[in-house]
Amino acid sequence: MDRKKIHELLDLILEIQERGEGKDGYPHVSIEFSNYGSRIHLRAQENGFATNEGYDLFDDIETDKQLDDAIVLVKVLLEKAVDMVSK
């Protein structure tokens, strides 16, 4: 997979993290990297972490196409995070 795209995805996630905590409607996002099984595992809940609800995004990322799709989805979550912080 393209390392620049991996870094882009990580930067987007860090932008979300730096703006707030994944609760009370603020997006929750989690990423794991591994050298066994799927290289990248991405989870997100659009309206904040809730144990009684499923994830809106629960993906293993193994190809550049999946990475591109994840970047698009995380950008949407970042837009929501920015909107919430600016209010």
N, CA, C and O atoms as a Maestro MAE file, in Angstrom:
{
 s_m_m2io_version
 :::
 2.0.0
}

f_m_ct {
 s_m_title
 :::
 protein
 m_atom[348] {
  # First column is atom index #
  i_m_mmod_type
  r_m_x_coord
  r_m_y_coord
  r_m_z_coord
  i_m_residue_number
  s_m_chain_name
  s_m_pdb_residue_name
  s_m_pdb_atom_name
  i_m_atomic_number
  :::
  1 25 0.831 -1.187 0.000 1 A "MET " " N  " 7
  2 3 0.000 0.000 0.000 1 A "MET " " CA " 6
  3 2 0.876 1.251 0.000 1 A "MET " " C  " 6
  4 15 2.013 1.245 0.473 1 A "MET " " O  " 8
  5 25 0.320 2.291 -0.532 2 A "ASP " " N  " 7
  6 3 1.017 3.564 -0.663 2 A "ASP " " CA " 6
  7 2 1.208 4.206 0.720 2 A "ASP " " C  " 6
  8 15 0.240 4.564 1.390 2 A "ASP " " O  " 8
  9 25 2.452 4.340 1.123 3 A "ARG " " N  " 7
  10 3 2.763 4.890 2.456 3 A "ARG " " CA " 6
  11 2 2.278 6.326 2.607 3 A "ARG " " C  " 6
  12 15 1.862 6.723 3.695 3 A "ARG " " O  " 8
  13 25 2.325 7.113 1.529 4 A "LYS " " N  " 7
  14 3 1.843 8.500 1.615 4 A "LYS " " CA " 6
  15 2 0.355 8.524 1.942 4 A "LYS " " C  " 6
  16 15 -0.098 9.370 2.713 4 A "LYS " " O  " 8
  17 25 -0.403 7.605 1.363 5 A "LYS " " N  " 7
  18 3 -1.837 7.537 1.651 5 A "LYS " " CA " 6
  19 2 -2.080 7.075 3.085 5 A "LYS " " C  " 6
  20 15 -3.006 7.550 3.742 5 A "LYS " " O  " 8
  21 25 -1.264 6.161 3.564 6 A "ILE " " N  " 7
  22 3 -1.386 5.720 4.961 6 A "ILE " " CA " 6
  23 2 -1.138 6.903 5.888 6 A "ILE " " C  " 6
  24 15 -1.857 7.089 6.869 6 A "ILE " " O  " 8
  25 25 -0.129 7.693 5.579 7 A "HIS " " N  " 7
  26 3 0.168 8.873 6.387 7 A "HIS " " CA " 6
  27 2 -0.968 9.893 6.298 7 A "HIS " " C  " 6
  28 15 -1.291 10.545 7.291 7 A "HIS " " O  " 8
  29 25 -1.565 10.032 5.137 8 A "GLU " " N  " 7
  30 3 -2.703 10.948 4.988 8 A "GLU " " CA " 6
  31 2 -3.862 10.506 5.875 8 A "GLU " " C  " 6
  32 15 -4.466 11.326 6.566 8 A "GLU " " O  " 8
  33 25 -4.172 9.212 5.855 9 A "LEU " " N  " 7
  34 3 -5.239 8.689 6.697 9 A "LEU " " CA " 6
  35 2 -4.919 8.937 8.176 9 A "LEU " " C  " 6
  36 15 -5.780 9.391 8.930 9 A "LEU " " O  " 8
  37 25 -3.710 8.647 8.578 10 A "LEU " " N  " 7
  38 3 -3.313 8.861 9.963 10 A "LEU " " CA " 6
  39 2 -3.410 10.337 10.344 10 A "LEU " " C  " 6
  40 15 -3.882 10.658 11.434 10 A "LEU " " O  " 8
  41 25 -2.976 11.228 9.475 11 A "ASP " " N  " 7
  42 3 -3.071 12.669 9.748 11 A "ASP " " CA " 6
  43 2 -4.523 13.101 9.947 11 A "ASP " " C  " 6
  44 15 -4.814 13.898 10.838 11 A "ASP " " O  " 8
  45 25 -5.431 12.584 9.128 12 A "LEU " " N  " 7
  46 3 -6.846 12.925 9.268 12 A "LEU " " CA " 6
  47 2 -7.381 12.457 10.615 12 A "LEU " " C  " 6
  48 15 -8.113 13.183 11.286 12 A "LEU " " O  " 8
  49 25 -7.015 11.253 11.003 13 A "ILE " " N  " 7
  50 3 -7.466 10.714 12.283 13 A "ILE " " CA " 6
  51 2 -6.902 11.542 13.439 13 A "ILE " " C  " 6
  52 15 -7.608 11.820 14.409 13 A "ILE " " O  " 8
  53 25 -5.649 11.929 13.337 14 A "LEU " " N  " 7
  54 3 -5.054 12.762 14.383 14 A "LEU " " CA " 6
  55 2 -5.730 14.128 14.459 14 A "LEU " " C  " 6
  56 15 -5.872 14.684 15.548 14 A "LEU " " O  " 8
  57 25 -6.144 14.673 13.325 15 A "GLU " " N  " 7
  58 3 -6.876 15.948 13.316 15 A "GLU " " CA " 6
  59 2 -8.183 15.818 14.094 15 A "GLU " " C  " 6
  60 15 -8.552 16.716 14.851 15 A "GLU " " O  " 8
  61 25 -8.879 14.700 13.905 16 A "ILE " " N  " 7
  62 3 -10.114 14.461 14.647 16 A "ILE " " CA " 6
  63 2 -9.805 14.338 16.136 16 A "ILE " " C  " 6
  64 15 -10.479 14.943 16.969 16 A "ILE " " O  " 8
  65 25 -8.786 13.555 16.460 17 A "GLN " " N  " 7
  66 3 -8.413 13.328 17.850 17 A "GLN " " CA " 6
  67 2 -8.042 14.628 18.561 17 A "GLN " " C  " 6
  68 15 -8.429 14.840 19.711 17 A "GLN " " O  " 8
  69 25 -7.309 15.482 17.895 18 A "GLU " " N  " 7
  70 3 -6.834 16.721 18.509 18 A "GLU " " CA " 6
  71 2 -7.964 17.699 18.794 18 A "GLU " " C  " 6
  72 15 -7.822 18.571 19.652 18 A "GLU " " O  " 8
  73 25 -9.077 17.571 18.091 19 A "ARG " " N  " 7
  74 3 -10.172 18.523 18.248 19 A "ARG " " CA " 6
  75 2 -11.167 18.134 19.345 19 A "ARG " " C  " 6
  76 15 -11.924 18.984 19.814 19 A "ARG " " O  " 8
  77 25 -11.178 16.881 19.756 20 A "GLY " " N  " 7
  78 3 -12.140 16.513 20.787 20 A "GLY " " CA " 6
  79 2 -12.160 15.035 21.084 20 A "GLY " " C  " 6
  80 15 -11.473 14.239 20.445 20 A "GLY " " O  " 8
  81 25 -12.968 14.684 22.077 21 A "GLU " " N  " 7
  82 3 -13.103 13.300 22.520 21 A "GLU " " CA " 6
  83 2 -14.339 12.687 21.877 21 A "GLU " " C  " 6
  84 15 -15.368 13.351 21.744 21 A "GLU " " O  " 8
  85 25 -14.241 11.438 21.483 22 A "GLY " " N  " 7
  86 3 -15.305 10.757 20.748 22 A "GLY " " CA " 6
  87 2 -16.521 10.424 21.587 22 A "GLY " " C  " 6
  88 15 -16.816 9.252 21.820 22 A "GLY " " O  " 8
  89 25 -17.232 11.453 22.045 23 A "LYS " " N  " 7
  90 3 -18.440 11.241 22.838 23 A "LYS " " CA " 6
  91 2 -19.385 12.424 22.636 23 A "LYS " " C  " 6
  92 15 -19.002 13.460 22.093 23 A "LYS " " O  " 8
  93 25 -20.620 12.247 23.082 24 A "ASP " " N  " 7
  94 3 -21.626 13.318 23.010 24 A "ASP " " CA " 6
  95 2 -21.798 13.865 21.589 24 A "ASP " " C  " 6
  96 15 -21.907 15.076 21.400 24 A "ASP " " O  " 8
  97 25 -21.821 12.988 20.609 25 A "GLY " " N  " 7
  98 3 -22.048 13.401 19.231 25 A "GLY " " CA " 6
  99 2 -20.787 13.682 18.434 25 A "GLY " " C  " 6
  100 15 -20.847 13.806 17.211 25 A "GLY " " O  " 8
  101 25 -19.639 13.785 19.108 26 A "TYR " " N  " 7
  102 3 -18.368 14.021 18.418 26 A "TYR " " CA " 6
  103 2 -17.862 12.682 17.886 26 A "TYR " " C  " 6
  104 15 -17.879 11.692 18.618 26 A "TYR " " O  " 8
  105 25 -17.417 12.626 16.646 27 A "PRO " " N  " 7
  106 3 -17.006 11.353 16.042 27 A "PRO " " CA " 6
  107 2 -15.927 10.608 16.845 27 A "PRO " " C  " 6
  108 15 -14.973 11.200 17.349 27 A "PRO " " O  " 8
  109 25 -16.117 9.300 16.939 28 A "HIS " " N  " 7
  110 3 -15.117 8.408 17.537 28 A "HIS " " CA " 6
  111 2 -14.422 7.673 16.386 28 A "HIS " " C  " 6
  112 15 -15.079 7.142 15.491 28 A "HIS " " O  " 8
  113 25 -13.115 7.651 16.419 29 A "VAL " " N  " 7
  114 3 -12.365 6.949 15.381 29 A "VAL " " CA " 6
  115 2 -11.189 6.227 16.020 29 A "VAL " " C  " 6
  116 15 -10.541 6.743 16.930 29 A "VAL " " O  " 8
  117 25 -10.927 5.019 15.521 30 A "SER " " N  " 7
  118 3 -9.848 4.185 16.056 30 A "SER " " CA " 6
  119 2 -9.153 3.489 14.896 30 A "SER " " C  " 6
  120 15 -9.800 3.037 13.951 30 A "SER " " O  " 8
  121 25 -7.835 3.407 14.978 31 A "ILE " " N  " 7
  122 3 -7.072 2.744 13.921 31 A "ILE " " CA " 6
  123 2 -6.026 1.837 14.570 31 A "ILE " " C  " 6
  124 15 -5.426 2.181 15.588 31 A "ILE " " O  " 8
  125 25 -5.827 0.680 13.957 32 A "GLU " " N  " 7
  126 3 -4.802 -0.258 14.421 32 A "GLU " " CA " 6
  127 2 -3.940 -0.663 13.233 32 A "GLU " " C  " 6
  128 15 -4.435 -0.839 12.119 32 A "GLU " " O  " 8
  129 25 -2.654 -0.806 13.487 33 A "PHE " " N  " 7
  130 3 -1.711 -1.285 12.486 33 A "PHE " " CA " 6
  131 2 -1.143 -2.608 12.971 33 A "PHE " " C  " 6
  132 15 -0.891 -2.778 14.164 33 A "PHE " " O  " 8
  133 25 -0.940 -3.544 12.058 34 A "SER " " N  " 7
  134 3 -0.432 -4.852 12.444 34 A "SER " " CA " 6
  135 2 0.405 -5.445 11.309 34 A "SER " " C  " 6
  136 15 0.223 -5.101 10.141 34 A "SER " " O  " 8
  137 25 1.304 -6.323 11.664 35 A "ASN " " N  " 7
  138 3 2.045 -7.069 10.646 35 A "ASN " " CA " 6
  139 2 1.559 -8.521 10.591 35 A "ASN " " C  " 6
  140 15 2.245 -9.397 10.063 35 A "ASN " " O  " 8
  141 25 0.375 -8.758 11.140 36 A "TYR " " N  " 7
  142 3 -0.252 -10.083 11.095 36 A "TYR " " CA " 6
  143 2 -1.724 -9.895 10.760 36 A "TYR " " C  " 6
  144 15 -2.414 -9.107 11.405 36 A "TYR " " O  " 8
  145 25 -2.201 -10.611 9.762 37 A "GLY " " N  " 7
  146 3 -3.587 -10.431 9.330 37 A "GLY " " CA " 6
  147 2 -3.707 -9.149 8.516 37 A "GLY " " C  " 6
  148 15 -2.848 -8.849 7.688 37 A "GLY " " O  " 8
  149 25 -4.760 -8.408 8.752 38 A "SER " " N  " 7
  150 3 -4.951 -7.135 8.042 38 A "SER " " CA " 6
  151 2 -3.912 -6.120 8.511 38 A "SER " " C  " 6
  152 15 -3.615 -6.012 9.701 38 A "SER " " O  " 8
  153 25 -3.371 -5.384 7.550 39 A "ARG " " N  " 7
  154 3 -2.351 -4.388 7.907 39 A "ARG " " CA " 6
  155 2 -2.939 -3.240 8.701 39 A "ARG " " C  " 6
  156 15 -2.329 -2.766 9.660 39 A "ARG " " O  " 8
  157 25 -4.137 -2.783 8.302 40 A "ILE " " N  " 7
  158 3 -4.770 -1.645 8.966 40 A "ILE " " CA " 6
  159 2 -6.213 -2.015 9.272 40 A "ILE " " C  " 6
  160 15 -6.909 -2.587 8.432 40 A "ILE " " O  " 8
  161 25 -6.657 -1.686 10.474 41 A "HIS " " N  " 7
  162 3 -8.055 -1.894 10.845 41 A "HIS " " CA " 6
  163 2 -8.596 -0.557 11.337 41 A "HIS " " C  " 6
  164 15 -8.036 0.049 12.251 41 A "HIS " " O  " 8
  165 25 -9.687 -0.102 10.727 42 A "LEU " " N  " 7
  166 3 -10.273 1.197 11.025 42 A "LEU " " CA " 6
  167 2 -11.686 1.020 11.540 42 A "LEU " " C  " 6
  168 15 -12.487 0.295 10.949 42 A "LEU " " O  " 8
  169 25 -11.990 1.689 12.651 43 A "ARG " " N  " 7
  170 3 -13.332 1.668 13.229 43 A "ARG " " CA " 6
  171 2 -13.758 3.102 13.508 43 A "ARG " " C  " 6
  172 15 -12.940 3.943 13.882 43 A "ARG " " O  " 8
  173 25 -15.058 3.375 13.320 44 A "ALA " " N  " 7
  174 3 -15.554 4.713 13.621 44 A "ALA " " CA " 6
  175 2 -17.039 4.674 13.952 44 A "ALA " " C  " 6
  176 15 -17.791 3.838 13.452 44 A "ALA " " O  " 8
  177 25 -17.431 5.601 14.805 45 A "GLN " " N  " 7
  178 3 -18.831 5.846 15.114 45 A "GLN " " CA " 6
  179 2 -19.060 7.339 14.925 45 A "GLN " " C  " 6
  180 15 -18.441 8.169 15.590 45 A "GLN " " O  " 8
  181 25 -19.956 7.659 14.009 46 A "GLU " " N  " 7
  182 3 -20.167 9.052 13.605 46 A "GLU " " CA " 6
  183 2 -20.611 9.942 14.758 46 A "GLU " " C  " 6
  184 15 -20.220 11.108 14.814 46 A "GLU " " O  " 8
  185 25 -21.406 9.429 15.663 47 A "ASN " " N  " 7
  186 3 -21.977 10.251 16.735 47 A "ASN " " CA " 6
  187 2 -21.356 9.990 18.101 47 A "ASN " " C  " 6
  188 15 -21.993 10.232 19.127 47 A "ASN " " O  " 8
  189 25 -20.137 9.505 18.124 48 A "GLY " " N  " 7
  190 3 -19.438 9.268 19.373 48 A "GLY " " CA " 6
  191 2 -19.494 7.809 19.780 48 A "GLY " " C  " 6
  192 15 -20.343 7.048 19.317 48 A "GLY " " O  " 8
  193 25 -18.586 7.438 20.644 49 A "PHE " " N  " 7
  194 3 -18.488 6.049 21.069 49 A "PHE " " CA " 6
  195 2 -19.704 5.655 21.902 49 A "PHE " " C  " 6
  196 15 -20.101 6.363 22.827 49 A "PHE " " O  " 8
  197 25 -20.279 4.522 21.555 50 A "ALA " " N  " 7
  198 3 -21.400 3.966 22.313 50 A "ALA " " CA " 6
  199 2 -21.262 2.452 22.282 50 A "ALA " " C  " 6
  200 15 -21.236 1.848 21.209 50 A "ALA " " O  " 8
  201 25 -21.174 1.841 23.453 51 A "THR " " N  " 7
  202 3 -20.978 0.393 23.517 51 A "THR " " CA " 6
  203 2 -22.192 -0.387 23.052 51 A "THR " " C  " 6
  204 15 -22.055 -1.529 22.612 51 A "THR " " O  " 8
  205 25 -23.371 0.198 23.139 52 A "ASN " " N  " 7
  206 3 -24.586 -0.516 22.766 52 A "ASN " " CA " 6
  207 2 -24.953 -0.351 21.292 52 A "ASN " " C  " 6
  208 15 -25.986 -0.857 20.853 52 A "ASN " " O  " 8
  209 25 -24.132 0.340 20.538 53 A "GLU " " N  " 7
  210 3 -24.376 0.533 19.110 53 A "GLU " " CA " 6
  211 2 -23.207 -0.035 18.317 53 A "GLU " " C  " 6
  212 15 -22.076 -0.082 18.802 53 A "GLU " " O  " 8
  213 25 -23.487 -0.456 17.116 54 A "GLY " " N  " 7
  214 3 -22.420 -0.943 16.248 54 A "GLY " " CA " 6
  215 2 -21.621 0.210 15.662 54 A "GLY " " C  " 6
  216 15 -21.991 1.379 15.770 54 A "GLY " " O  " 8
  217 25 -20.529 -0.161 15.047 55 A "TYR " " N  " 7
  218 3 -19.705 0.843 14.380 55 A "TYR " " CA " 6
  219 2 -20.323 1.208 13.031 55 A "TYR " " C  " 6
  220 15 -20.876 0.352 12.342 55 A "TYR " " O  " 8
  221 25 -20.224 2.487 12.662 56 A "ASP " " N  " 7
  222 3 -20.647 2.928 11.338 56 A "ASP " " CA " 6
  223 2 -19.619 2.508 10.297 56 A "ASP " " C  " 6
  224 15 -19.946 2.294 9.130 56 A "ASP " " O  " 8
  225 25 -18.386 2.395 10.735 57 A "LEU " " N  " 7
  226 3 -17.286 1.998 9.866 57 A "LEU " " CA " 6
  227 2 -16.453 0.977 10.624 57 A "LEU " " C  " 6
  228 15 -15.957 1.257 11.715 57 A "LEU " " O  " 8
  229 25 -16.301 -0.210 10.041 58 A "PHE " " N  " 7
  230 3 -15.541 -1.292 10.666 58 A "PHE " " CA " 6
  231 2 -14.859 -2.030 9.526 58 A "PHE " " C  " 6
  232 15 -15.398 -2.998 8.990 58 A "PHE " " O  " 8
  233 25 -13.662 -1.563 9.157 59 A "ASP " " N  " 7
  234 3 -13.039 -2.056 7.930 59 A "ASP " " CA " 6
  235 2 -11.603 -2.497 8.132 59 A "ASP " " C  " 6
  236 15 -10.833 -1.882 8.869 59 A "ASP " " O  " 8
  237 25 -11.267 -3.584 7.451 60 A "ASP " " N  " 7
  238 3 -9.877 -3.956 7.258 60 A "ASP " " CA " 6
  239 2 -9.427 -3.312 5.959 60 A "ASP " " C  " 6
  240 15 -10.129 -3.374 4.950 60 A "ASP " " O  " 8
  241 25 -8.274 -2.703 5.986 61 A "ILE " " N  " 7
  242 3 -7.755 -2.012 4.805 61 A "ILE " " CA " 6
  243 2 -6.526 -2.765 4.335 61 A "ILE " " C  " 6
  244 15 -5.521 -2.852 5.040 61 A "ILE " " O  " 8
  245 25 -6.627 -3.314 3.116 62 A "GLU " " N  " 7
  246 3 -5.544 -4.128 2.581 62 A "GLU " " CA " 6
  247 2 -5.107 -3.707 1.182 62 A "GLU " " C  " 6
  248 15 -4.110 -4.214 0.667 62 A "GLU " " O  " 8
  249 25 -5.847 -2.781 0.560 63 A "THR " " N  " 7
  250 3 -5.507 -2.343 -0.803 63 A "THR " " CA " 6
  251 2 -5.509 -0.819 -0.874 63 A "THR " " C  " 6
  252 15 -6.048 -0.149 0.007 63 A "THR " " O  " 8
  253 25 -4.904 -0.281 -1.925 64 A "ASP " " N  " 7
  254 3 -4.923 1.170 -2.121 64 A "ASP " " CA " 6
  255 2 -6.348 1.682 -2.342 64 A "ASP " " C  " 6
  256 15 -6.678 2.781 -1.897 64 A "ASP " " O  " 8
  257 25 -7.187 0.915 -3.013 65 A "LYS " " N  " 7
  258 3 -8.580 1.313 -3.239 65 A "LYS " " CA " 6
  259 2 -9.317 1.419 -1.904 65 A "LYS " " C  " 6
  260 15 -10.044 2.387 -1.679 65 A "LYS " " O  " 8
  261 25 -9.142 0.447 -1.025 66 A "GLN " " N  " 7
  262 3 -9.767 0.506 0.297 66 A "GLN " " CA " 6
  263 2 -9.218 1.682 1.105 66 A "GLN " " C  " 6
  264 15 -9.946 2.318 1.866 66 A "GLN " " O  " 8
  265 25 -7.944 1.956 0.932 67 A "LEU " " N  " 7
  266 3 -7.320 3.084 1.605 67 A "LEU " " CA " 6
  267 2 -7.907 4.403 1.106 67 A "LEU " " C  " 6
  268 15 -8.203 5.293 1.904 67 A "LEU " " O  " 8
  269 25 -8.077 4.530 -0.207 68 A "ASP " " N  " 7
  270 3 -8.708 5.730 -0.775 68 A "ASP " " CA " 6
  271 2 -10.115 5.926 -0.222 68 A "ASP " " C  " 6
  272 15 -10.495 7.043 0.132 68 A "ASP " " O  " 8
  273 25 -10.886 4.850 -0.148 69 A "ASP " " N  " 7
  274 3 -12.253 4.923 0.378 69 A "ASP " " CA " 6
  275 2 -12.254 5.339 1.846 69 A "ASP " " C  " 6
  276 15 -13.090 6.140 2.264 69 A "ASP " " O  " 8
  277 25 -11.329 4.803 2.622 70 A "ALA " " N  " 7
  278 3 -11.238 5.153 4.034 70 A "ALA " " CA " 6
  279 2 -10.889 6.628 4.209 70 A "ALA " " C  " 6
  280 15 -11.422 7.290 5.100 70 A "ALA " " O  " 8
  281 25 -10.012 7.138 3.380 71 A "ILE " " N  " 7
  282 3 -9.636 8.555 3.446 71 A "ILE " " CA " 6
  283 2 -10.854 9.425 3.208 71 A "ILE " " C  " 6
  284 15 -11.063 10.402 3.927 71 A "ILE " " O  " 8
  285 25 -11.658 9.093 2.217 72 A "VAL " " N  " 7
  286 3 -12.875 9.861 1.925 72 A "VAL " " CA " 6
  287 2 -13.818 9.851 3.127 72 A "VAL " " C  " 6
  288 15 -14.343 10.893 3.520 72 A "VAL " " O  " 8
  289 25 -14.027 8.677 3.705 73 A "LEU " " N  " 7
  290 3 -14.943 8.566 4.844 73 A "LEU " " CA " 6
  291 2 -14.434 9.319 6.074 73 A "LEU " " C  " 6
  292 15 -15.216 9.961 6.776 73 A "LEU " " O  " 8
  293 25 -13.146 9.244 6.332 74 A "VAL " " N  " 7
  294 3 -12.592 9.939 7.489 74 A "VAL " " CA " 6
  295 2 -12.608 11.454 7.269 74 A "VAL " " C  " 6
  296 15 -12.743 12.210 8.231 74 A "VAL " " O  " 8
  297 25 -12.475 11.902 6.038 75 A "LYS " " N  " 7
  298 3 -12.610 13.342 5.747 75 A "LYS " " CA " 6
  299 2 -14.009 13.833 6.113 75 A "LYS " " C  " 6
  300 15 -14.163 14.944 6.621 75 A "LYS " " O  " 8
  301 25 -15.016 13.022 5.861 76 A "VAL " " N  " 7
  302 3 -16.389 13.386 6.241 76 A "VAL " " CA " 6
  303 2 -16.496 13.518 7.763 76 A "VAL " " C  " 6
  304 15 -17.113 14.455 8.270 76 A "VAL " " O  " 8
  305 25 -15.894 12.579 8.480 77 A "LEU " " N  " 7
  306 3 -15.907 12.661 9.945 77 A "LEU " " CA " 6
  307 2 -15.152 13.891 10.442 77 A "LEU " " C  " 6
  308 15 -15.561 14.523 11.415 77 A "LEU " " O  " 8
  309 25 -14.053 14.228 9.775 78 A "LEU " " N  " 7
  310 3 -13.300 15.423 10.155 78 A "LEU " " CA " 6
  311 2 -14.134 16.677 9.936 78 A "LEU " " C  " 6
  312 15 -14.110 17.583 10.769 78 A "LEU " " O  " 8
  313 25 -14.870 16.746 8.834 79 A "GLU " " N  " 7
  314 3 -15.747 17.894 8.596 79 A "GLU " " CA " 6
  315 2 -16.761 18.034 9.721 79 A "GLU " " C  " 6
  316 15 -17.016 19.142 10.192 79 A "GLU " " O  " 8
  317 25 -17.334 16.932 10.150 80 A "LYS " " N  " 7
  318 3 -18.289 16.964 11.253 80 A "LYS " " CA " 6
  319 2 -17.599 17.454 12.529 80 A "LYS " " C  " 6
  320 15 -18.155 18.274 13.259 80 A "LYS " " O  " 8
  321 25 -16.398 16.957 12.796 81 A "ALA " " N  " 7
  322 3 -15.655 17.368 13.985 81 A "ALA " " CA " 6
  323 2 -15.368 18.862 13.966 81 A "ALA " " C  " 6
  324 15 -15.528 19.542 14.979 81 A "ALA " " O  " 8
  325 25 -14.946 19.369 12.822 82 A "VAL " " N  " 7
  326 3 -14.652 20.800 12.696 82 A "VAL " " CA " 6
  327 2 -15.914 21.624 12.934 82 A "VAL " " C  " 6
  328 15 -15.873 22.642 13.624 82 A "VAL " " O  " 8
  329 25 -17.034 21.182 12.362 83 A "ASP " " N  " 7
  330 3 -18.300 21.882 12.561 83 A "ASP " " CA " 6
  331 2 -18.694 21.916 14.030 83 A "ASP " " C  " 6
  332 15 -19.165 22.942 14.522 83 A "ASP " " O  " 8
  333 25 -18.506 20.798 14.738 84 A "MET " " N  " 7
  334 3 -18.887 20.738 16.143 84 A "MET " " CA " 6
  335 2 -18.013 21.645 17.008 84 A "MET " " C  " 6
  336 15 -18.500 22.275 17.946 84 A "MET " " O  " 8
  337 25 -16.743 21.706 16.692 85 A "VAL " " N  " 7
  338 3 -15.822 22.540 17.482 85 A "VAL " " CA " 6
  339 2 -16.089 24.013 17.243 85 A "VAL " " C  " 6
  340 15 -15.949 24.822 18.160 85 A "VAL " " O  " 8
  341 25 -16.473 24.376 16.023 86 A "SER " " N  " 7
  342 3 -16.665 25.789 15.707 86 A "SER " " CA " 6
  343 2 -17.973 26.344 16.244 86 A "SER " " C  " 6
  344 15 -18.182 27.557 16.204 86 A "SER " " O  " 8
  345 25 -18.852 25.497 16.743 87 A "LYS " " N  " 7
  346 3 -20.140 25.987 17.288 87 A "LYS " " CA " 6
  347 2 -20.008 26.428 18.708 87 A "LYS " " C  " 6
  348 15 -20.988 26.864 19.313 87 A "LYS " " O  " 8
  :::
 }
 m_bond[347] {
  # First column is bond index #
  i_m_from
  i_m_to
  i_m_order
  :::
  1 1 2 1
  2 2 3 1
  3 3 4 2
  4 3 5 1
  5 5 6 1
  6 6 7 1
  7 7 8 2
  8 7 9 1
  9 9 10 1
  10 10 11 1
  11 11 12 2
  12 11 13 1
  13 13 14 1
  14 14 15 1
  15 15 16 2
  16 15 17 1
  17 17 18 1
  18 18 19 1
  19 19 20 2
  20 19 21 1
  21 21 22 1
  22 22 23 1
  23 23 24 2
  24 23 25 1
  25 25 26 1
  26 26 27 1
  27 27 28 2
  28 27 29 1
  29 29 30 1
  30 30 31 1
  31 31 32 2
  32 31 33 1
  33 33 34 1
  34 34 35 1
  35 35 36 2
  36 35 37 1
  37 37 38 1
  38 38 39 1
  39 39 40 2
  40 39 41 1
  41 41 42 1
  42 42 43 1
  43 43 44 2
  44 43 45 1
  45 45 46 1
  46 46 47 1
  47 47 48 2
  48 47 49 1
  49 49 50 1
  50 50 51 1
  51 51 52 2
  52 51 53 1
  53 53 54 1
  54 54 55 1
  55 55 56 2
  56 55 57 1
  57 57 58 1
  58 58 59 1
  59 59 60 2
  60 59 61 1
  61 61 62 1
  62 62 63 1
  63 63 64 2
  64 63 65 1
  65 65 66 1
  66 66 67 1
  67 67 68 2
  68 67 69 1
  69 69 70 1
  70 70 71 1
  71 71 72 2
  72 71 73 1
  73 73 74 1
  74 74 75 1
  75 75 76 2
  76 75 77 1
  77 77 78 1
  78 78 79 1
  79 79 80 2
  80 79 81 1
  81 81 82 1
  82 82 83 1
  83 83 84 2
  84 83 85 1
  85 85 86 1
  86 86 87 1
  87 87 88 2
  88 87 89 1
  89 89 90 1
  90 90 91 1
  91 91 92 2
  92 91 93 1
  93 93 94 1
  94 94 95 1
  95 95 96 2
  96 95 97 1
  97 97 98 1
  98 98 99 1
  99 99 100 2
  100 99 101 1
  101 101 102 1
  102 102 103 1
  103 103 104 2
  104 103 105 1
  105 105 106 1
  106 106 107 1
  107 107 108 2
  108 107 109 1
  109 109 110 1
  110 110 111 1
  111 111 112 2
  112 111 113 1
  113 113 114 1
  114 114 115 1
  115 115 116 2
  116 115 117 1
  117 117 118 1
  118 118 119 1
  119 119 120 2
  120 119 121 1
  121 121 122 1
  122 122 123 1
  123 123 124 2
  124 123 125 1
  125 125 126 1
  126 126 127 1
  127 127 128 2
  128 127 129 1
  129 129 130 1
  130 130 131 1
  131 131 132 2
  132 131 133 1
  133 133 134 1
  134 134 135 1
  135 135 136 2
  136 135 137 1
  137 137 138 1
  138 138 139 1
  139 139 140 2
  140 139 141 1
  141 141 142 1
  142 142 143 1
  143 143 144 2
  144 143 145 1
  145 145 146 1
  146 146 147 1
  147 147 148 2
  148 147 149 1
  149 149 150 1
  150 150 151 1
  151 151 152 2
  152 151 153 1
  153 153 154 1
  154 154 155 1
  155 155 156 2
  156 155 157 1
  157 157 158 1
  158 158 159 1
  159 159 160 2
  160 159 161 1
  161 161 162 1
  162 162 163 1
  163 163 164 2
  164 163 165 1
  165 165 166 1
  166 166 167 1
  167 167 168 2
  168 167 169 1
  169 169 170 1
  170 170 171 1
  171 171 172 2
  172 171 173 1
  173 173 174 1
  174 174 175 1
  175 175 176 2
  176 175 177 1
  177 177 178 1
  178 178 179 1
  179 179 180 2
  180 179 181 1
  181 181 182 1
  182 182 183 1
  183 183 184 2
  184 183 185 1
  185 185 186 1
  186 186 187 1
  187 187 188 2
  188 187 189 1
  189 189 190 1
  190 190 191 1
  191 191 192 2
  192 191 193 1
  193 193 194 1
  194 194 195 1
  195 195 196 2
  196 195 197 1
  197 197 198 1
  198 198 199 1
  199 199 200 2
  200 199 201 1
  201 201 202 1
  202 202 203 1
  203 203 204 2
  204 203 205 1
  205 205 206 1
  206 206 207 1
  207 207 208 2
  208 207 209 1
  209 209 210 1
  210 210 211 1
  211 211 212 2
  212 211 213 1
  213 213 214 1
  214 214 215 1
  215 215 216 2
  216 215 217 1
  217 217 218 1
  218 218 219 1
  219 219 220 2
  220 219 221 1
  221 221 222 1
  222 222 223 1
  223 223 224 2
  224 223 225 1
  225 225 226 1
  226 226 227 1
  227 227 228 2
  228 227 229 1
  229 229 230 1
  230 230 231 1
  231 231 232 2
  232 231 233 1
  233 233 234 1
  234 234 235 1
  235 235 236 2
  236 235 237 1
  237 237 238 1
  238 238 239 1
  239 239 240 2
  240 239 241 1
  241 241 242 1
  242 242 243 1
  243 243 244 2
  244 243 245 1
  245 245 246 1
  246 246 247 1
  247 247 248 2
  248 247 249 1
  249 249 250 1
  250 250 251 1
  251 251 252 2
  252 251 253 1
  253 253 254 1
  254 254 255 1
  255 255 256 2
  256 255 257 1
  257 257 258 1
  258 258 259 1
  259 259 260 2
  260 259 261 1
  261 261 262 1
  262 262 263 1
  263 263 264 2
  264 263 265 1
  265 265 266 1
  266 266 267 1
  267 267 268 2
  268 267 269 1
  269 269 270 1
  270 270 271 1
  271 271 272 2
  272 271 273 1
  273 273 274 1
  274 274 275 1
  275 275 276 2
  276 275 277 1
  277 277 278 1
  278 278 279 1
  279 279 280 2
  280 279 281 1
  281 281 282 1
  282 282 283 1
  283 283 284 2
  284 283 285 1
  285 285 286 1
  286 286 287 1
  287 287 288 2
  288 287 289 1
  289 289 290 1
  290 290 291 1
  291 291 292 2
  292 291 293 1
  293 293 294 1
  294 294 295 1
  295 295 296 2
  296 295 297 1
  297 297 298 1
  298 298 299 1
  299 299 300 2
  300 299 301 1
  301 301 302 1
  302 302 303 1
  303 303 304 2
  304 303 305 1
  305 305 306 1
  306 306 307 1
  307 307 308 2
  308 307 309 1
  309 309 310 1
  310 310 311 1
  311 311 312 2
  312 311 313 1
  313 313 314 1
  314 314 315 1
  315 315 316 2
  316 315 317 1
  317 317 318 1
  318 318 319 1
  319 319 320 2
  320 319 321 1
  321 321 322 1
  322 322 323 1
  323 323 324 2
  324 323 325 1
  325 325 326 1
  326 326 327 1
  327 327 328 2
  328 327 329 1
  329 329 330 1
  330 330 331 1
  331 331 332 2
  332 331 333 1
  333 333 334 1
  334 334 335 1
  335 335 336 2
  336 335 337 1
  337 337 338 1
  338 338 339 1
  339 339 340 2
  340 339 341 1
  341 341 342 1
  342 342 343 1
  343 343 344 2
  344 343 345 1
  345 345 346 1
  346 346 347 1
  347 347 348 2
  :::
 }
}
